[in-house]
Amino acid sequence: MAPLPDRLREMEVFITVLDEGSFSAAAQVLALTASGVSRTIDRLEARLAVRLLIRSTRALRLTSEGEAFAYSARRILSAVDQAEEQLGAGQGPSGLLRVSAAVSHGRLKIVPLLGEFSRIYPAIRLDMTLTDLLEDPATGRTDVAIRFGKLSDSSLIARKLADEPMITVAAPAYIATRGTPRHPDDLRQHDCLLFSFDPGRARWAFDTPEGPRIIQVGGKFRANSGEALGMLAVSGLGVARVARFAVEEDLAEGRLCEILQDYPVPETHHVHALFLGGPTLPARVRVFVDFLVDRLRAG
């Protein structure tokens, strides 16, 4: 069996290939040649006597054995990082922290905080990914995923960061032309801006003095993010119902007005940080989540 340092290096090379998507990209990160990376993967597969990667000119694909090995290798490398962090505890948390967040919320609420976090923890390197696809920390490709909505049962730890209320907005120019909706029922006569995943006509819920009220609304324009719907509303194209954070600046500067304030939207987006818990939780993950809890709840 190969010495432990050699096996750890092989794991590191294998995981870097997966994260970077190619041998040449992994070689740049690891300061190796592409042929050196290829030989390391060949050596690893020969020692394990299994095929881990299926290689083509266009892409790399994991075999089922490769998926199982990648999961274990990521956990092992994370444990090594944690052990080294504990030895250097006097110097504070360190290492690479990979964070995934939804595009709009990440751009508007998370990215502006990273400079302050870096000043507090200068030894932590950050890799930030903005995507509306869920990056599951259980796969080992990300350390912290920041996501909205209901949580499914999983092995992940979830810490609540904030509640993001939904509001109804329109531009002053739209209101001047079409009038101000005074009651949710009025929305049936208005152009409403819808999320792309709403089928046909959307059902918007409101709390009224008479109880919950659901209105079927429709419109010509759709988008896949609250930020984009806010931009369409600013252009005077209709009434939008979005999370407040997505249009805070437009509200503050008068480009949008909140309407139907006497009829609040019952839906609230709950924002959570998802991560793998347990005794091997890296200090860099713990301090980052603590930092977000403090800053986002304070805000």
Backbone as CSV, one residue per row, in Angstrom:
resi,resn,N_x,N_y,N_z,CA_x,CA_y,CA_z,C_x,C_y,C_z
1,MET,0.845,-1.194,0.000,0.000,0.000,0.000,0.882,1.247,0.000
2,ALA,0.462,2.255,-0.730,1.244,3.485,-0.823,1.277,4.191,0.532
3,PRO,2.368,4.951,0.820,2.432,5.711,2.068,1.272,6.695,2.160
4,LEU,0.876,7.018,3.404,-0.272,7.890,3.609,-0.132,9.241,2.909
5,PRO,1.024,9.935,2.978,1.118,11.226,2.274,0.843,11.096,0.781
6,ASP,1.305,9.992,0.171,1.051,9.798,-1.254,-0.432,9.601,-1.524
7,ARG,-1.104,8.851,-0.639,-2.531,8.617,-0.833,-3.335,9.911,-0.647
8,LEU,-2.939,10.725,0.317,-3.619,12.009,0.495,-3.413,12.919,-0.706
9,ARG,-2.200,12.901,-1.263,-1.932,13.715,-2.446,-2.768,13.236,-3.628
10,GLU,-2.899,11.923,-3.777,-3.739,11.394,-4.860,-5.189,11.842,-4.683
11,MET,-5.681,11.805,-3.443,-7.040,12.279,-3.186,-7.175,13.749,-3.547
12,GLU,-6.179,14.542,-3.157,-6.220,15.969,-3.439,-6.266,16.230,-4.942
13,VAL,-5.450,15.516,-5.691,-5.437,15.682,-7.143,-6.776,15.264,-7.739
14,PHE,-7.304,14.132,-7.295,-8.585,13.623,-7.799,-9.709,14.623,-7.540
15,ILE,-9.799,15.142,-6.322,-10.861,16.085,-5.976,-10.691,17.400,-6.734
16,THR,-9.459,17.842,-6.926,-9.224,19.078,-7.677,-9.655,18.922,-9.131
17,VAL,-9.413,17.754,-9.721,-9.876,17.483,-11.082,-11.396,17.609,-11.150
18,LEU,-12.096,17.048,-10.167,-13.557,17.125,-10.163,-14.024,18.573,-10.018
19,ASP,-13.415,19.303,-9.104,-13.846,20.670,-8.849,-13.559,21.598,-10.019
20,GLU,-12.426,21.382,-10.691,-12.035,22.276,-11.793,-12.576,21.824,-13.139
21,GLY,-12.967,20.561,-13.251,-13.617,20.080,-14.458,-12.713,19.553,-15.547
22,SER,-11.395,19.628,-15.366,-10.482,19.105,-16.377,-9.102,18.890,-15.776
23,PHE,-8.303,18.073,-16.432,-6.937,17.826,-15.969,-6.087,19.087,-16.077
24,SER,-6.268,19.843,-17.167,-5.432,21.025,-17.368,-5.743,22.108,-16.340
25,ALA,-7.034,22.307,-16.028,-7.397,23.309,-15.027,-6.895,22.894,-13.648
26,ALA,-7.016,21.598,-13.330,-6.507,21.112,-12.041,-5.000,21.284,-11.962
27,ALA,-4.312,21.069,-13.079,-2.857,21.211,-13.097,-2.438,22.637,-12.747
28,GLN,-3.177,23.632,-13.244,-2.854,25.024,-12.927,-3.028,25.306,-11.439
29,VAL,-4.099,24.783,-10.857,-4.349,25.009,-9.428,-3.271,24.352,-8.581
30,LEU,-2.833,23.160,-8.992,-1.900,22.362,-8.189,-0.438,22.607,-8.550
31,ALA,-0.198,23.487,-9.537,1.166,23.760,-9.997,1.835,22.488,-10.513
32,LEU,1.081,21.707,-11.282,1.586,20.497,-11.915,1.389,20.617,-13.422
33,THR,1.884,19.641,-14.149,1.580,19.554,-15.568,0.328,18.704,-15.748
34,ALA,-0.365,18.885,-16.870,-1.553,18.076,-17.141,-1.189,16.593,-17.199
35,SER,-0.019,16.293,-17.758,0.400,14.888,-17.823,0.683,14.341,-16.423
36,GLY,1.204,15.202,-15.537,1.438,14.780,-14.159,0.135,14.470,-13.441
37,VAL,-0.898,15.285,-13.669,-2.214,15.013,-13.091,-2.763,13.700,-13.635
38,SER,-2.639,13.505,-14.951,-3.135,12.276,-15.574,-2.442,11.042,-14.991
39,ARG,-1.120,11.122,-14.796,-0.397,9.974,-14.242,-0.842,9.686,-12.806
40,THR,-1.125,10.750,-12.046,-1.585,10.545,-10.665,-2.935,9.835,-10.644
41,ILE,-3.853,10.220,-11.518,-5.158,9.560,-11.577,-4.996,8.115,-12.038
42,ASP,-4.137,7.890,-13.025,-3.879,6.514,-13.481,-3.343,5.663,-12.332
43,ARG,-2.414,6.236,-11.564,-1.815,5.498,-10.441,-2.865,5.186,-9.375
44,LEU,-3.740,6.155,-9.116,-4.798,5.959,-8.119,-5.755,4.861,-8.564
45,GLU,-6.179,4.888,-9.817,-7.099,3.872,-10.313,-6.447,2.487,-10.320
46,ALA,-5.163,2.445,-10.642,-4.465,1.154,-10.638,-4.361,0.599,-9.226
47,ARG,-4.090,1.458,-8.258,-3.958,0.984,-6.874,-5.296,0.503,-6.327
48,LEU,-6.381,1.212,-6.679,-7.708,0.824,-6.204,-8.334,-0.290,-7.046
49,ALA,-7.761,-0.514,-8.222,-8.260,-1.545,-9.150,-9.706,-1.268,-9.579
50,VAL,-10.047,0.030,-9.752,-11.368,0.413,-10.255,-11.205,1.626,-11.160
51,ARG,-12.161,1.810,-12.051,-12.212,3.016,-12.867,-13.004,4.078,-12.111
52,LEU,-12.396,5.235,-11.880,-13.047,6.322,-11.162,-13.654,7.356,-12.089
53,LEU,-12.971,7.592,-13.203,-13.390,8.625,-14.141,-13.522,8.046,-15.540
54,ILE,-14.554,8.457,-16.227,-14.681,8.175,-17.658,-14.324,9.457,-18.391
55,ARG,-13.273,9.410,-19.192,-12.737,10.610,-19.816,-13.108,10.657,-21.295
56,SER,-13.499,11.844,-21.740,-13.737,12.071,-23.168,-13.112,13.408,-23.530
57,THR,-13.156,13.746,-24.795,-12.558,15.014,-25.223,-13.380,16.200,-24.730
58,ARG,-14.637,15.975,-24.347,-15.509,17.073,-23.956,-15.710,17.195,-22.448
59,ALA,-15.681,16.075,-21.735,-16.034,16.149,-20.318,-15.472,14.954,-19.565
60,LEU,-15.505,15.083,-18.240,-15.170,13.984,-17.337,-16.450,13.547,-16.643
61,ARG,-16.599,12.246,-16.465,-17.787,11.738,-15.784,-17.373,10.698,-14.760
62,LEU,-17.925,10.818,-13.556,-17.616,9.871,-12.491,-18.348,8.555,-12.716
63,THR,-17.666,7.461,-12.446,-18.343,6.178,-12.345,-19.014,6.094,-10.969
64,SER,-19.808,5.061,-10.750,-20.430,4.902,-9.429,-19.362,4.713,-8.363
65,GLU,-18.269,3.990,-8.701,-17.168,3.829,-7.750,-16.479,5.177,-7.504
66,GLY,-16.380,5.981,-8.570,-15.778,7.300,-8.422,-16.588,8.206,-7.517
67,GLU,-17.929,8.146,-7.620,-18.783,8.955,-6.760,-18.586,8.583,-5.295
68,ALA,-18.538,7.277,-5.018,-18.354,6.820,-3.636,-16.989,7.248,-3.105
69,PHE,-15.952,7.109,-3.946,-14.606,7.478,-3.504,-14.507,8.989,-3.299
70,ALA,-15.143,9.779,-4.171,-15.095,11.244,-4.043,-15.725,11.690,-2.732
71,TYR,-16.840,11.077,-2.372,-17.502,11.444,-1.118,-16.577,11.185,0.063
72,SER,-15.972,10.006,0.105,-15.076,9.667,1.213,-13.828,10.528,1.207
73,ALA,-13.271,10.769,0.021,-12.044,11.551,-0.071,-12.262,12.976,0.419
74,ARG,-13.397,13.569,0.080,-13.674,14.925,0.546,-13.771,14.971,2.068
75,ARG,-14.415,13.980,2.666,-14.532,13.950,4.129,-13.152,13.793,4.781
76,ILE,-12.305,12.959,4.188,-10.964,12.739,4.742,-10.128,14.007,4.651
77,LEU,-10.148,14.653,3.495,-9.369,15.881,3.324,-9.883,16.991,4.238
78,SER,-11.205,17.048,4.439,-11.758,18.026,5.358,-11.293,17.766,6.786
79,ALA,-11.228,16.484,7.176,-10.768,16.133,8.521,-9.299,16.510,8.714
80,VAL,-8.494,16.339,7.670,-7.082,16.734,7.748,-6.975,18.244,7.940
81,ASP,-7.765,18.999,7.162,-7.767,20.458,7.325,-8.153,20.853,8.739
82,GLN,-9.170,20.167,9.271,-9.625,20.487,10.620,-8.540,20.203,11.651
83,ALA,-7.843,19.088,11.504,-6.775,18.757,12.447,-5.678,19.810,12.416
84,GLU,-5.342,20.284,11.220,-4.296,21.296,11.113,-4.772,22.626,11.684
85,GLU,-6.070,22.942,11.498,-6.610,24.172,12.078,-6.520,24.141,13.604
86,GLN,-6.827,22.976,14.187,-6.795,22.865,15.645,-5.386,23.061,16.182
87,LEU,-4.393,22.559,15.447,-3.009,22.748,15.880,-2.605,24.214,15.819
88,GLY,-3.153,24.916,14.839,-2.814,26.336,14.696,-3.910,27.240,15.208
89,ALA,-4.630,26.763,16.244,-5.796,27.519,16.736,-5.435,28.928,17.153
90,GLY,-4.212,29.131,17.637,-3.822,30.461,18.084,-3.783,31.465,16.952
91,GLN,-3.679,30.991,15.720,-3.630,31.884,14.574,-5.011,32.122,13.967
92,GLY,-6.042,31.470,14.503,-7.397,31.653,14.019,-7.738,30.717,12.882
93,PRO,-9.020,30.643,12.516,-9.461,29.757,11.430,-8.764,30.093,10.115
94,SER,-8.523,29.058,9.317,-7.828,29.267,8.048,-8.321,28.247,7.036
95,GLY,-7.790,28.347,5.822,-8.114,27.392,4.772,-9.128,27.929,3.786
96,LEU,-9.510,27.084,2.833,-10.432,27.450,1.759,-11.874,27.197,2.202
97,LEU,-12.724,28.207,2.060,-14.144,28.103,2.386,-14.940,28.296,1.101
98,ARG,-15.718,27.280,0.739,-16.515,27.318,-0.488,-17.971,27.581,-0.118
99,VAL,-18.526,28.657,-0.675,-19.871,29.106,-0.319,-20.715,29.183,-1.586
100,SER,-21.954,28.699,-1.490,-22.899,28.769,-2.604,-24.130,29.534,-2.138
101,ALA,-24.623,30.448,-2.989,-25.818,31.223,-2.650,-26.632,31.468,-3.914
102,ALA,-27.936,31.685,-3.735,-28.796,32.048,-4.856,-28.312,33.360,-5.467
103,VAL,-28.516,33.519,-6.767,-27.891,34.619,-7.494,-28.277,35.985,-6.921
104,SER,-29.579,36.275,-6.856,-29.998,37.614,-6.416,-29.662,37.857,-4.954
105,HIS,-30.026,36.933,-4.084,-29.777,37.117,-2.657,-28.278,37.168,-2.380
106,GLY,-27.519,36.330,-3.057,-26.070,36.348,-2.859,-25.453,37.665,-3.265
107,ARG,-25.873,38.187,-4.417,-25.298,39.442,-4.908,-25.664,40.612,-4.004
108,LEU,-26.918,40.633,-3.538,-27.398,41.796,-2.796,-27.130,41.731,-1.290
109,LYS,-27.097,40.521,-0.724,-27.033,40.401,0.734,-25.768,39.730,1.256
110,ILE,-25.176,38.805,0.490,-24.023,38.053,0.996,-22.704,38.668,0.544
111,VAL,-22.562,38.900,-0.750,-21.301,39.432,-1.273,-20.889,40.738,-0.586
112,PRO,-21.811,41.680,-0.309,-21.377,42.915,0.373,-20.793,42.692,1.761
113,LEU,-21.020,41.529,2.365,-20.485,41.252,3.701,-19.096,40.619,3.674
114,LEU,-18.653,40.158,2.507,-17.435,39.347,2.459,-16.176,40.149,2.773
115,GLY,-16.168,41.419,2.438,-14.997,42.238,2.759,-14.780,42.334,4.255
116,GLU,-15.858,42.577,4.993,-15.750,42.643,6.451,-15.317,41.303,7.025
117,PHE,-15.901,40.215,6.511,-15.523,38.887,7.002,-14.034,38.623,6.769
118,SER,-13.541,39.009,5.609,-12.135,38.785,5.288,-11.211,39.592,6.190
119,ARG,-11.634,40.776,6.566,-10.806,41.573,7.483,-10.748,40.944,8.871
120,ILE,-11.846,40.319,9.287,-11.874,39.679,10.597,-11.091,38.370,10.590
121,TYR,-11.182,37.622,9.482,-10.532,36.307,9.374,-9.635,36.284,8.133
122,PRO,-8.506,36.951,8.178,-7.667,37.100,6.978,-7.046,35.798,6.484
123,ALA,-7.000,34.758,7.312,-6.381,33.493,6.892,-7.354,32.588,6.154
124,ILE,-8.615,32.980,6.043,-9.609,32.181,5.322,-9.697,32.662,3.883
125,ARG,-9.559,31.731,2.953,-9.716,32.029,1.525,-11.149,31.663,1.120
126,LEU,-11.790,32.532,0.337,-13.201,32.353,-0.012,-13.375,32.044,-1.495
127,ASP,-14.209,31.041,-1.767,-14.605,30.701,-3.139,-16.128,30.818,-3.173
128,MET,-16.642,31.894,-3.793,-18.071,32.195,-3.778,-18.707,31.817,-5.101
129,THR,-19.776,31.026,-5.060,-20.518,30.636,-6.256,-21.947,31.134,-6.137
130,LEU,-22.398,31.912,-7.126,-23.780,32.363,-7.179,-24.519,31.533,-8.220
131,THR,-25.464,30.750,-7.772,-26.220,29.873,-8.665,-27.578,29.600,-8.049
132,ASP,-28.589,29.469,-8.889,-29.917,29.132,-8.391,-30.123,27.619,-8.347
133,LEU,-29.083,26.865,-8.682,-29.103,25.410,-8.500,-28.560,25.104,-7.108
134,LEU,-29.204,24.196,-6.405,-28.782,23.872,-5.050,-27.488,23.079,-5.071
135,GLU,-26.451,23.631,-4.458,-25.199,22.912,-4.254,-25.271,22.254,-2.880
136,ASP,-25.395,20.935,-2.856,-25.593,20.208,-1.604,-24.257,19.994,-0.905
137,PRO,-24.074,20.525,0.308,-22.810,20.294,1.015,-22.508,18.815,1.251
138,ALA,-23.526,17.957,1.208,-23.290,16.529,1.406,-22.438,15.933,0.295
139,THR,-22.404,16.586,-0.878,-21.575,16.084,-1.969,-20.112,16.447,-1.798
140,GLY,-19.829,17.399,-0.901,-18.455,17.827,-0.677,-17.973,18.900,-1.612
141,ARG,-18.821,19.386,-2.523,-18.386,20.407,-3.479,-18.512,21.825,-2.928
142,THR,-19.252,21.973,-1.854,-19.375,23.272,-1.205,-19.412,23.059,0.301
143,ASP,-18.980,24.060,1.049,-18.968,23.946,2.510,-20.232,24.514,3.137
144,VAL,-20.730,25.623,2.588,-21.936,26.275,3.107,-22.821,26.641,1.927
145,ALA,-24.089,26.219,1.968,-25.066,26.599,0.953,-26.114,27.487,1.613
146,ILE,-26.372,28.648,1.037,-27.344,29.594,1.589,-28.577,29.536,0.699
147,ARG,-29.701,29.103,1.275,-30.868,28.829,0.463,-32.167,29.268,1.123
148,PHE,-33.205,29.460,0.268,-34.536,29.860,0.690,-35.437,28.636,0.819
149,GLY,-36.589,28.874,1.458,-37.688,27.926,1.387,-37.682,26.862,2.453
150,LYS,-38.624,25.918,2.274,-38.765,24.822,3.213,-37.586,23.875,3.090
151,LEU,-37.209,23.289,4.208,-36.068,22.384,4.231,-36.544,20.939,4.143
152,SER,-35.891,20.175,3.301,-36.181,18.746,3.236,-35.388,18.034,4.322
153,ASP,-35.855,16.852,4.685,-35.119,16.061,5.664,-33.771,15.672,5.073
154,SER,-32.717,15.897,5.801,-31.392,15.537,5.312,-30.440,15.447,6.482
155,SER,-29.200,15.069,6.166,-28.173,14.967,7.199,-27.502,16.314,7.454
156,LEU,-27.961,17.370,6.774,-27.318,18.670,6.892,-27.814,19.423,8.130
157,ILE,-26.935,20.253,8.663,-27.306,21.187,9.717,-27.827,22.455,9.043
158,ALA,-28.927,22.998,9.555,-29.496,24.226,9.006,-29.575,25.269,10.107
159,ARG,-29.000,26.448,9.855,-29.135,27.565,10.785,-29.866,28.699,10.082
160,LYS,-30.901,29.174,10.729,-31.698,30.243,10.145,-30.917,31.545,10.168
161,LEU,-30.874,32.207,9.024,-30.165,33.476,8.895,-31.107,34.670,8.944
162,ALA,-32.250,34.553,8.287,-33.141,35.709,8.198,-34.494,35.286,7.658
163,ASP,-35.474,36.152,7.838,-36.769,36.043,7.176,-36.862,37.168,6.163
164,GLU,-37.222,36.833,4.937,-37.342,37.842,3.885,-38.806,37.936,3.467
165,PRO,-39.537,38.981,3.905,-40.960,39.100,3.579,-41.187,39.424,2.108
166,MET,-42.324,38.992,1.607,-42.751,39.314,0.246,-43.636,40.551,0.279
167,ILE,-43.469,41.428,-0.721,-44.283,42.645,-0.801,-44.766,42.831,-2.242
168,THR,-45.759,43.704,-2.401,-46.317,44.003,-3.720,-45.892,45.418,-4.115
169,VAL,-45.352,45.576,-5.326,-44.786,46.867,-5.733,-45.178,47.207,-7.161
170,ALA,-45.095,48.504,-7.465,-45.287,49.003,-8.828,-44.538,50.317,-8.958
171,ALA,-44.246,50.709,-10.177,-43.537,51.964,-10.429,-44.523,53.131,-10.426
172,PRO,-44.062,54.316,-10.012,-44.945,55.501,-10.077,-45.519,55.726,-11.468
173,ALA,-44.733,55.465,-12.516,-45.229,55.677,-13.884,-46.375,54.718,-14.200
174,TYR,-46.272,53.486,-13.751,-47.355,52.513,-13.977,-48.604,52.950,-13.223
175,ILE,-48.442,53.376,-11.971,-49.583,53.801,-11.153,-50.258,55.017,-11.773
176,ALA,-49.449,55.948,-12.313,-50.016,57.150,-12.925,-50.870,56.805,-14.139
177,THR,-50.485,55.744,-14.852,-51.206,55.359,-16.060,-52.400,54.452,-15.765
178,ARG,-52.190,53.490,-14.864,-53.199,52.453,-14.648,-53.972,52.598,-13.337
179,GLY,-53.526,53.495,-12.474,-54.194,53.654,-11.195,-53.607,52.741,-10.130
180,THR,-53.891,53.050,-8.873,-53.363,52.274,-7.754,-54.355,51.194,-7.347
181,PRO,-53.947,49.935,-7.330,-54.843,48.891,-6.806,-55.131,49.160,-5.322
182,ARG,-56.403,49.202,-4.958,-56.788,49.488,-3.584,-57.108,48.219,-2.803
183,HIS,-57.446,47.161,-3.507,-57.822,45.884,-2.899,-57.226,44.777,-3.757
184,PRO,-56.863,43.631,-3.165,-56.313,42.542,-3.984,-57.182,42.179,-5.182
185,ASP,-58.509,42.314,-5.054,-59.380,41.997,-6.188,-59.075,42.861,-7.406
186,ASP,-58.576,44.091,-7.171,-58.279,45.000,-8.289,-57.182,44.460,-9.197
187,LEU,-56.366,43.561,-8.685,-55.239,43.050,-9.482,-55.697,42.271,-10.711
188,ARG,-56.933,41.825,-10.704,-57.435,41.107,-11.882,-57.472,42.010,-13.112
189,GLN,-57.489,43.328,-12.887,-57.541,44.292,-13.990,-56.170,44.884,-14.302
190,HIS,-55.127,44.319,-13.709,-53.785,44.865,-13.890,-52.850,43.849,-14.533
191,ASP,-51.778,44.382,-15.138,-50.706,43.531,-15.658,-49.807,43.138,-14.488
192,CYS,-49.722,41.866,-14.206,-48.891,41.388,-13.101,-47.666,40.679,-13.652
193,LEU,-46.560,40.875,-12.998,-45.279,40.306,-13.412,-45.064,39.007,-12.635
194,LEU,-44.861,37.923,-13.358,-44.922,36.596,-12.747,-43.580,35.897,-12.784
195,PHE,-43.387,34.999,-11.843,-42.227,34.122,-11.883,-42.403,33.088,-12.995
196,SER,-41.307,32.712,-13.616,-41.355,31.784,-14.750,-41.958,30.441,-14.380
197,PHE,-41.815,30.054,-13.118,-42.322,28.740,-12.719,-43.811,28.769,-12.364
198,ASP,-44.471,29.942,-12.421,-45.911,30.004,-12.180,-46.647,29.486,-13.416
199,PRO,-47.534,28.515,-13.255,-48.251,27.975,-14.416,-49.375,28.905,-14.856
200,GLY,-49.416,29.267,-16.143,-50.517,30.064,-16.672,-50.752,31.318,-15.854
201,ARG,-51.903,31.381,-15.238,-52.223,32.495,-14.334,-51.764,32.111,-12.935
202,ALA,-51.142,33.037,-12.232,-50.613,32.757,-10.896,-51.686,33.019,-9.838
203,ARG,-51.530,32.379,-8.709,-52.441,32.565,-7.575,-51.678,33.325,-6.485
204,TRP,-52.058,34.575,-6.260,-51.404,35.404,-5.251,-52.275,35.443,-4.000
205,ALA,-51.691,35.126,-2.864,-52.415,35.100,-1.597,-52.193,36.398,-0.827
206,PHE,-53.227,36.850,-0.151,-53.161,38.040,0.693,-53.929,37.778,1.985
207,ASP,-53.512,38.452,3.048,-54.289,38.472,4.283,-55.198,39.694,4.244
208,THR,-56.487,39.489,4.461,-57.455,40.583,4.464,-58.241,40.549,5.772
209,PRO,-58.932,41.627,6.111,-59.759,41.609,7.327,-60.807,40.509,7.312
210,GLU,-61.202,40.071,6.121,-62.191,39.004,5.999,-61.565,37.614,6.035
211,GLY,-60.231,37.574,6.081,-59.537,36.293,6.080,-58.637,36.157,4.857
212,PRO,-57.993,35.005,4.694,-57.101,34.809,3.553,-57.847,34.961,2.226
213,ARG,-57.171,35.600,1.265,-57.778,35.843,-0.042,-56.782,35.434,-1.118
214,ILE,-57.219,34.637,-2.076,-56.364,34.201,-3.181,-56.912,34.761,-4.482
215,ILE,-56.049,35.462,-5.196,-56.436,36.132,-6.436,-55.676,35.503,-7.599
216,GLN,-56.396,35.173,-8.638,-55.726,34.714,-9.863,-55.332,35.935,-10.679
217,VAL,-54.044,36.036,-10.995,-53.534,37.185,-11.740,-52.832,36.704,-12.995
218,GLY,-52.661,37.600,-13.938,-51.978,37.263,-15.175,-51.237,38.459,-15.730
219,GLY,-50.375,38.192,-16.702,-49.617,39.270,-17.323,-48.762,38.740,-18.452
220,LYS,-48.143,39.668,-19.191,-47.366,39.285,-20.374,-45.920,38.935,-20.068
221,PHE,-45.425,39.373,-18.902,-43.993,39.253,-18.636,-43.727,38.290,-17.482
222,ARG,-42.677,37.483,-17.661,-42.234,36.531,-16.636,-40.717,36.603,-16.504
223,ALA,-40.225,36.213,-15.364,-38.774,36.134,-15.142,-38.520,35.093,-14.064
224,ASN,-37.265,34.647,-13.983,-36.958,33.564,-13.044,-36.352,34.047,-11.738
225,SER,-36.343,35.367,-11.485,-35.806,35.866,-10.219,-36.562,37.107,-9.785
226,GLY,-36.618,37.304,-8.465,-37.274,38.487,-7.942,-36.580,39.765,-8.365
227,GLU,-35.254,39.718,-8.468,-34.512,40.902,-8.890,-34.912,41.308,-10.308
228,ALA,-35.053,40.324,-11.202,-35.449,40.628,-12.578,-36.878,41.171,-12.626
229,LEU,-37.778,40.592,-11.821,-39.147,41.104,-11.785,-39.168,42.545,-11.273
230,GLY,-38.317,42.837,-10.293,-38.223,44.209,-9.804,-37.786,45.163,-10.899
231,MET,-36.836,44.742,-11.721,-36.373,45.590,-12.822,-37.485,45.824,-13.845
232,LEU,-38.278,44.779,-14.113,-39.417,44.950,-15.025,-40.440,45.919,-14.437
233,ALA,-40.645,45.824,-13.124,-41.585,46.746,-12.473,-41.079,48.178,-12.561
234,VAL,-39.782,48.394,-12.346,-39.203,49.738,-12.453,-39.445,50.312,-13.843
235,SER,-39.443,49.449,-14.855,-39.683,49.901,-16.234,-41.151,50.219,-16.502
236,GLY,-42.008,50.028,-15.510,-43.414,50.375,-15.664,-44.243,49.328,-16.361
237,LEU,-43.763,48.076,-16.337,-44.439,47.034,-17.107,-45.494,46.282,-16.322
238,GLY,-45.627,46.566,-15.017,-46.668,45.882,-14.276,-46.421,45.877,-12.781
239,VAL,-47.261,45.115,-12.104,-47.206,44.953,-10.656,-46.421,43.683,-10.343
240,ALA,-45.498,43.777,-9.396,-44.674,42.623,-9.028,-44.879,42.283,-7.556
241,ARG,-44.740,41.014,-7.243,-44.729,40.564,-5.851,-43.424,39.824,-5.631
242,VAL,-42.542,40.440,-4.845,-41.172,39.943,-4.717,-40.719,40.048,-3.268
243,ALA,-39.595,39.414,-2.958,-38.993,39.563,-1.638,-38.470,40.995,-1.491
244,ARG,-38.658,41.578,-0.314,-38.294,42.976,-0.109,-36.830,43.242,-0.443
245,PHE,-35.926,42.311,-0.081,-34.497,42.564,-0.287,-34.185,42.841,-1.754
246,ALA,-34.973,42.239,-2.679,-34.682,42.366,-4.105,-34.960,43.764,-4.637
247,VAL,-35.769,44.553,-3.913,-36.156,45.879,-4.422,-35.927,46.980,-3.382
248,GLU,-35.159,46.699,-2.351,-34.943,47.695,-1.286,-34.412,49.017,-1.827
249,GLU,-33.415,48.938,-2.702,-32.812,50.167,-3.225,-33.799,50.942,-4.085
250,ASP,-34.580,50.223,-4.890,-35.575,50.891,-5.738,-36.657,51.568,-4.894
251,LEU,-37.051,50.950,-3.793,-38.026,51.562,-2.894,-37.444,52.819,-2.245
252,ALA,-36.203,52.710,-1.773,-35.573,53.836,-1.085,-35.409,55.039,-2.010
253,GLU,-35.149,54.789,-3.296,-34.898,55.886,-4.231,-36.131,56.284,-5.036
254,GLY,-37.283,55.709,-4.694,-38.531,56.138,-5.309,-38.828,55.558,-6.668
255,ARG,-38.042,54.614,-7.131,-38.319,54.004,-8.435,-39.481,53.024,-8.358
256,LEU,-39.767,52.532,-7.148,-40.905,51.648,-6.918,-41.655,52.128,-5.681
257,CYS,-42.933,51.796,-5.633,-43.757,52.073,-4.462,-44.369,50.765,-3.975
258,GLU,-44.422,50.611,-2.663,-45.120,49.448,-2.119,-46.614,49.746,-2.131
259,ILE,-47.388,48.790,-2.645,-48.842,48.965,-2.732,-49.531,47.857,-1.940
260,LEU,-50.821,48.036,-1.717,-51.635,47.058,-0.970,-51.029,46.747,0.398
261,GLN,-50.510,47.779,1.060,-49.855,47.562,2.344,-50.831,47.119,3.433
262,ASP,-52.118,47.404,3.253,-53.116,46.947,4.223,-53.478,45.475,4.022
263,TYR,-52.897,44.855,2.979,-53.189,43.454,2.671,-51.851,42.708,2.531
264,PRO,-51.233,42.379,3.656,-49.895,41.777,3.594,-49.901,40.415,2.918
265,VAL,-48.752,40.096,2.350,-48.549,38.781,1.728,-48.187,37.788,2.831
266,PRO,-48.937,36.709,3.002,-48.638,35.767,4.090,-47.334,35.007,3.896
267,GLU,-46.868,34.928,2.668,-45.655,34.158,2.383,-44.405,34.928,2.824
268,THR,-43.522,34.246,3.534,-42.230,34.796,3.917,-41.151,33.789,3.559
269,HIS,-40.078,34.260,2.942,-38.960,33.372,2.611,-38.052,33.234,3.828
270,HIS,-37.843,32.020,4.265,-36.893,31.751,5.338,-35.539,31.410,4.705
271,VAL,-34.498,32.067,5.163,-33.159,31.873,4.610,-32.327,31.081,5.613
272,HIS,-31.703,29.993,5.153,-30.897,29.137,6.011,-29.501,28.947,5.437
273,ALA,-28.555,28.731,6.315,-27.223,28.253,5.932,-27.198,26.753,6.175
274,LEU,-26.881,25.996,5.144,-26.835,24.542,5.226,-25.387,24.073,5.181
275,PHE,-25.029,23.146,6.063,-23.655,22.640,6.092,-23.626,21.302,6.816
276,LEU,-22.557,20.566,6.611,-22.373,19.295,7.300,-21.887,19.555,8.717
277,GLY,-22.553,18.966,9.692,-22.135,19.137,11.072,-21.203,18.024,11.515
278,GLY,-21.136,17.809,12.816,-20.311,16.738,13.349,-19.005,17.226,13.926
279,PRO,-18.247,16.315,14.498,-17.006,16.693,15.181,-15.922,17.225,14.252
280,THR,-16.047,16.953,12.943,-15.020,17.426,12.014,-15.406,18.749,11.349
281,LEU,-16.426,19.445,11.899,-16.815,20.728,11.316,-15.642,21.698,11.361
282,PRO,-15.156,22.159,10.211,-14.030,23.098,10.210,-14.388,24.407,10.901
283,ALA,-13.407,24.967,11.593,-13.646,26.234,12.292,-14.040,27.333,11.316
284,ARG,-13.518,27.293,10.090,-13.831,28.338,9.123,-15.321,28.322,8.758
285,VAL,-15.940,27.126,8.741,-17.379,27.036,8.485,-18.157,27.609,9.663
286,ARG,-17.763,27.216,10.854,-18.478,27.678,12.055,-18.449,29.200,12.165
287,VAL,-17.268,29.816,11.992,-17.195,31.268,12.181,-17.918,32.007,11.059
288,PHE,-17.930,31.441,9.850,-18.631,32.094,8.746,-20.138,32.082,8.996
289,VAL,-20.677,30.954,9.412,-22.113,30.886,9.679,-22.476,31.794,10.848
290,ASP,-21.671,31.790,11.907,-21.921,32.694,13.038,-21.933,34.155,12.575
291,PHE,-20.994,34.501,11.693,-20.898,35.864,11.168,-22.176,36.231,10.397
292,LEU,-22.657,35.331,9.540,-23.865,35.617,8.770,-25.080,35.758,9.668
293,VAL,-25.198,34.881,10.671,-26.321,34.973,11.599,-26.333,36.352,12.261
294,ASP,-25.175,36.800,12.695,-25.077,38.095,13.385,-25.418,39.251,12.447
295,ARG,-24.863,39.247,11.244,-25.038,40.393,10.347,-26.428,40.424,9.712
296,LEU,-26.949,39.287,9.292,-28.225,39.296,8.587,-29.396,39.483,9.538
297,ARG,-29.322,38.912,10.711,-30.404,39.142,11.669,-30.366,40.564,12.186
298,ALA,-29.163,41.108,12.316,-29.033,42.493,12.768,-29.622,43.450,11.738
299,GLY,-29.495,43.040,10.442,-29.984,43.920,9.385,-31.462,43.817,9.151
